[in-house]
């Protein structure tokens, strides 16, 4: 693969199909494509959802690490890590627009706030640090989403 082709592929993947170029809140815009993929394509298909988690984490570690050479360390344009964090968040969440909204808000909250261990995981080298803090935020958001959804259904 030529250097320019590699640059194009890394840029497209790392920016979440260019959603990372949003001028404000690129992380929020970067979370929209995987949320739509979950809602319209994955739905409640657990094997595909688990596959999306595994593949998105692996791709994110690679692409984010490569993209740091283009955009700098943990640039706001790199949003493939939001894809990985989102797919973790959405695991086992029944796919309705209401549940997806709860999960979306929860993921954005935990990704921004970076509770322990997310903040610590950011210090991992390269694509690992870019990705794993979002994976941690995704786990936290998944748990919180399940609690909120159960509370709403209980009320």
Secondary structure, DSSP 8 states (H G I E B T S, - for coil): --HHHHHHHHHHHHTTTTGGG-SS-HHHHHHHHHHHHIIIIITT-HHHHHHHHHHHHHHHHHHHHHHHHHH-TT-TT--HHHHHHHHHHTTT----HHHHHHHHHHHHHHHHH--TTHHHHTTSSHHHHHHHHHHHHHHHHHHHHHHHHHHHHH-
